[in-house]
Amino acid sequence: MAGLDRYDVAILDELQRDARLSNAELAERIGLSAAPTWRRVKALEQRGVIKGYRAEIDRRRIGLGVLAFVRVDADRNTGTATRELEEALRRLPEVTACHYISGAGTFELQVLATDLDAFSRFATGTLLNLPNVKDIHTSFSLGDVKAGAALPLAHLGPRASGPRQG
C-alpha cells in the first residue's frame, strides 16, 4: 500500500504483537517520540489501515469446543440471491469468518459451537434454512496448528531500525 513508510510498518508490526502498548511504549519501540507516533497511529486509523483493536480470547476456555469449516453451496448465483445470503450470514454470531470463494461452493464459513450437538442444531436449524442455500459440507478442526496470526508485513518494507527526530 502506497504511503506507508518504515515507521508506519513498525507501528503495525508492534500493535499486532501487543495492541495494549501505551503510546510512549510504542514510540520507544519504533524509535520516534510520542507525539509523531500518536499522529501516525491516528492517521493509520483514519485511513482504515487499522480497523480496530480486540482481545484474543481462548475459545475453549469459554466453552466453544467445536470449530467447523462449512462450505455453503447456493441454489442460484444471481446478484440479488447472493447479497441476500451474505446479509443472512453476517447476522449469525456463530459464523466468525465468511469468505466468498471460487471453485465448488459459494461461501466458506468458520463456525464455532459449544459441542457437536449444538453444531448439528445450528447446521440443520439455521444454515440449511437460510435463503438460497442448496447444501452444506462440513469439516471439523481437530486442533489448532496456527491461529490468530499477525498479518505478514514484509512486503511493505523494512521495520524502523533506529531513532529519528520529529
JOJO-V205337 format. One record per residue. N is the residue number from 1. RES is the residue in one small letter. PHI is phi in whole degrees, -180 to 180 (999 if undefined). OMEGA is omega in whole degrees, -180 to 180 (NA if undefined). D_FIRST is the distance of its C-alpha to the first C-alpha in whole Angstrom. Layout:
N,RES,PHI,OMEGA,D_FIRST / N,RES,PHI,OMEGA,D_FIRST
//
This chain:
1,m,999,-179,0 / 2,a,-65,175,4 / 3,g,91,175,6 / 4,l,-104,177,7 / 5,d,-99,-174,10 / 6,r,-64,178,12 / 7,y,-73,176,14 / 8,d,-61,179,11 / 9,v,-63,179,11 / 10,a,-64,177,14 / 11,i,-60,180,15 / 12,l,-60,-180,13 / 13,d,-62,-178,15 / 14,e,-66,-179,18 / 15,l,-69,175,18 / 16,q,-68,178,17 / 17,r,-75,-177,20 / 18,d,-156,-179,22 / 19,a,-75,179,21 / 20,r,-92,178,25 / 21,l,-60,171,24 / 22,s,-72,178,26 / 23,n,-60,179,24 / 24,a,-64,179,26 / 25,e,-64,179,26 / 26,l,-61,180,22 / 27,a,-59,180,22 / 28,e,-63,-178,25 / 29,r,-66,-177,23 / 30,i,-96,175,20 / 31,g,86,173,22 / 32,l,-123,173,22 / 33,s,-78,-172,24 / 34,a,-63,-174,24 / 35,a,-62,178,24 / 36,p,-67,176,20 / 37,t,-64,180,19 / 38,w,-60,179,20 / 39,r,-62,179,19 / 40,r,-65,178,15 / 41,v,-61,179,16 / 42,k,-61,179,17 / 43,a,-66,178,14 / 44,l,-64,177,12 / 45,e,-67,-178,14 / 46,q,-64,179,15 / 47,r,-78,-180,11 / 48,g,84,177,12 / 49,v,-68,172,9 / 50,i,-96,-175,13 / 51,k,-92,-179,15 / 52,g,169,-179,18 / 53,y,-132,-177,21 / 54,r,-140,170,23 / 55,a,-88,175,26 / 56,e,-90,-174,26 / 57,i,-106,176,30 / 58,d,-76,-174,32 / 59,r,-59,-178,33 / 60,r,-68,-179,36 / 61,r,-72,176,37 / 62,i,-112,172,37 / 63,g,87,178,39 / 64,l,-104,-173,36 / 65,g,-81,-177,38 / 66,v,-113,172,36 / 67,l,-117,-179,33 / 68,a,-120,172,33 / 69,f,-109,-172,31 / 70,v,-122,173,32 / 71,r,-91,179,31 / 72,v,-106,175,32 / 73,d,-97,-179,34 / 74,a,-91,176,34 / 75,d,-65,180,37 / 76,r,-144,-177,36 / 77,n,-115,173,32 / 78,t,-90,180,32 / 79,g,-58,-178,30 / 80,t,-65,-179,32 / 81,a,-64,180,33 / 82,t,-66,179,30 / 83,r,-62,179,28 / 84,e,-63,178,32 / 85,l,-67,177,31 / 86,e,-56,-180,28 / 87,e,-62,179,29 / 88,a,-63,180,32 / 89,l,-67,179,30 / 90,r,-61,-177,27 / 91,r,-81,-176,31 / 92,l,-93,-179,32 / 93,p,-65,178,31 / 94,e,-68,179,32 / 95,v,-88,-176,29 / 96,t,-93,174,27 / 97,a,-154,180,24 / 98,c,-145,-180,24 / 99,h,-126,171,22 / 100,y,-78,-170,23 / 101,i,-120,173,24 / 102,s,-91,178,25 / 103,g,79,-178,28 / 104,a,-68,179,31 / 105,g,92,-180,31 / 106,t,-117,-178,29 / 107,f,-130,171,27 / 108,e,-117,-176,27 / 109,l,-111,166,28 / 110,q,-110,-174,28 / 111,v,-125,176,31 / 112,l,-111,177,33 / 113,a,-147,-179,37 / 114,t,-69,-179,39 / 115,d,-158,-177,41 / 116,l,-65,178,42 / 117,d,-63,179,44 / 118,a,-64,178,42 / 119,f,-62,-180,39 / 120,s,-59,178,42 / 121,r,-63,179,43 / 122,f,-65,-178,39 / 123,a,-63,-176,39 / 124,t,-81,-177,42 / 125,g,-89,-177,43 / 126,t,-117,-174,39 / 127,l,-58,-177,37 / 128,l,-69,179,39 / 129,n,-101,177,40 / 130,l,-71,180,37 / 131,p,-63,173,37 / 132,n,75,178,37 / 133,v,-87,179,37 / 134,k,-93,-176,39 / 135,d,-161,174,38 / 136,i,-132,179,36 / 137,h,-133,-171,36 / 138,t,-118,168,36 / 139,s,-125,-179,35 / 140,f,-108,175,35 / 141,s,-71,177,33 / 142,l,-97,178,36 / 143,g,163,178,34 / 144,d,-80,171,31 / 145,v,-96,178,29 / 146,k,-155,-180,26 / 147,a,-148,177,25 / 148,g,64,-176,22 / 149,a,-72,174,20 / 150,a,-69,177,17 / 151,l,-71,176,14 / 152,p,-71,-177,13 / 153,l,-121,-175,11 / 154,a,-57,-178,12 / 155,h,-69,-180,9 / 156,l,-87,179,7 / 157,g,120,-175,10 / 158,p,-73,174,14 / 159,r,-70,174,15 / 160,a,-60,-176,17 / 161,s,-119,178,20 / 162,g,179,-179,23 / 163,p,-66,177,24 / 164,r,-140,179,22 / 165,q,-79,172,24 / 166,g,114,NA,23
//
